[in-house]
Amino acid sequence: MLLERVRATIDQHRMLNPGETVLVAVSGGIDSVVLLDLLQRVGPDYGVSLHVAHLDHGIRGSASSDDARFVVRLAEGCGLPIHVSRLGPDALAAHRGHGPEGAAREARLAFLESVAGKIGAERIALGHNANDRAETVLHRLARGTGPTGLRGILPVRRPYVRPLIDTTRDEIDAYARERKLVWRDDASNADVSFARNRIRHRVLPELEAINPRAVEAICRGSLLASEAEEANRFLASTLWAGVCPEEGAERLTLRRGALISYPPVVQRLLLREGARRVRGDLVGIEHDHVEAVVRLIAPGPAHGELSLPGLHIRLQSDEILLTRVAEVPLAPWAFPVDLGETEIAEPPISLRLAIVENEPPPVNAADRWTELADADRIVYPLELRSRREGDRFVPFGLGKRVKLKDFLIDERVPYFDRGRLPLLCDREKIVWVVGVRLSNEVRITGATQRYLSMQARERA
């Protein structure tokens, strides 16, 4: 029975304590409506009091307002205090670096934490379920992640608790229908232009055709990844004193001899721990970065330096010094370009453009710095510029518009190179991510009569 499953999840992870106030985030969708119903039923057993919170993002027009009114009526019908807020038109701008979906999520969490602080709520209950956890694992796996990312959505991350995290979406649906609950459907959940929805509606069904209990299997793997991460942290903490003689604010020293006495896999573990302690997190630190440090400290040269995102590493004899450095974002830049050769001083780029009639010029397919486009599918004038927030791109061979940020991640463009990547653009679109991919919107076809030859190079 689902009620007992949820009780077991709450008890296993010690989600609720007697006398606490719990703020329940209710969007109006089936997951949050079931969550509220279950917490009302088990709440007396734990001696907790419930409040309901709903944030109207205003993204879906009148549908968003209808959701808010629905949640108010639901909370009032349950006799529970309700806290509702609506975002202003510029409210998401503060979180724009996370993308549209991420900005909405960050705004929602900020709202929930603000309400929790005002009412003295020790816990904030969210409606994430086992399917959400499995989808998160698959999404991160596709992007490239390690054991930390494979943990997926955690059951508890104070003040947040997720009582439905061990419950599948099918079980939630069956419970809602058995209890004759009413909820609101969000049409955007069916939009497969979002990566999460493609995983939900296309990838998971294929996996369930192989194993009907694929969601449970993925969540079990997620649990094993969590255990492996805990074991790694225990190992790192056990070995730490032997490799780190000095640690201060945003800097620490490692003993090279002690570090390289361990197998490379342990070296990487300890280097990541050092980076985490210095920077505060590992955002932007990728596998290749850690491998570069392993190569730097390997037996050989007595001196060397390496710069990673937010981190500087200096090797001097047996001392490895890690210091935090402030990330200085590159100033946005844009330069008009025309036929012929254009040289840009900063960044040091040279671009040669030429129109060729009738016969396409030869292009070396192995040379990523040369490309050929249909000159008549370009809306002149052209400019060479840096990446901008919200840029979208239609990669050659794909045929649909994607976030440039996601494309660069998929292409494994190093984190610290993405902001420096030049883009050749016309008045409407990105024509060429220089050195990476041509746009499908300007590809050569059998009808092409004029060709734009593009040759770029980075100058020393």
HELIX and SHEET records of a PDB file:
HELIX    1   1 LEU A    2  GLN A   12  1                                  11    
HELIX    2   2 ILE A   30  TYR A   46  1                                  17    
HELIX    3   3 SER A   62  CYS A   78  1                                  17    
HELIX    4   4 ALA A   91  HIS A   98  5                                   8    
HELIX    5   5 GLY A   99  ILE A  119  1                                  21    
HELIX    6   6 ALA A  130  ARG A  143  1                                  14    
HELIX    7   7 PRO A  147  LEU A  150  1                                   4    
HELIX    8   8 ARG A  169  GLU A  178  1                                  10    
HELIX    9   9 ALA A  187  ALA A  190  5                                   4    
HELIX   10  10 ALA A  195  ARG A  198  1                                   4    
HELIX   11  11 ILE A  199  VAL A  203  3                                   5    
HELIX   12  12 LEU A  204  ILE A  210  1                                   7    
HELIX   13  13 ALA A  214  VAL A  243  1                                  30    
HELIX   14  14 ARG A  256  LEU A  259  1                                   4    
HELIX   15  15 PRO A  264  ARG A  279  1                                  16    
HELIX   16  16 HIS A  287  ILE A  297  1                                  11    
HELIX   17  17 ALA A  375  ARG A  377  5                                   3    
HELIX   18  18 LEU A  404  ASP A  410  1                                   7    
HELIX   19  19 TYR A  415  ARG A  420  5                                   6    
HELIX   20  20 ASN A  440  VAL A  442  5                                   3    
SHEET    1   A 6 ILE A  82  ARG A  86  0                                        
SHEET    2   A 6 SER A  49  ASP A  56  1                                        
SHEET    3   A 6 THR A  21  ALA A  25  1                                        
SHEET    4   A 6 ARG A 123  ALA A 125  1                                        
SHEET    5   A 6 TYR A 160  VAL A 161  1                                        
SHEET    6   A 6 VAL A 156  ARG A 157 -1                                        
SHEET    1   B 5 GLU A 246  GLY A 248  0                                        
SHEET    2   B 5 ARG A 251  ARG A 255 -1                                        
SHEET    3   B 5 GLU A 319  ARG A 324 -1                                        
SHEET    4   B 5 LEU A 311  GLN A 316 -1                                        
SHEET    5   B 5 HIS A 303  LEU A 308 -1                                        
SHEET    1   C 5 ALA A 334  VAL A 337  0                                        
SHEET    2   C 5 LEU A 382  ARG A 385 -1                                        
SHEET    3   C 5 LEU A 423  CYS A 425 -1                                        
SHEET    4   C 5 ILE A 430  VAL A 433 -1                                        
SHEET    5   C 5 ARG A 437  LEU A 438 -1                                        
SHEET    1   D 4 GLY A 340  ILE A 344  0                                        
SHEET    2   D 4 ILE A 349  GLU A 357 -1                                        
SHEET    3   D 4 ARG A 450  GLU A 458 -1                                        
SHEET    4   D 4 THR A 370  ASP A 374 -1                                        
SHEET    1   E 2 ARG A 392  PHE A 393  0                                        
SHEET    2   E 2 VAL A 402  LYS A 403 -1                                        
END                                                                             
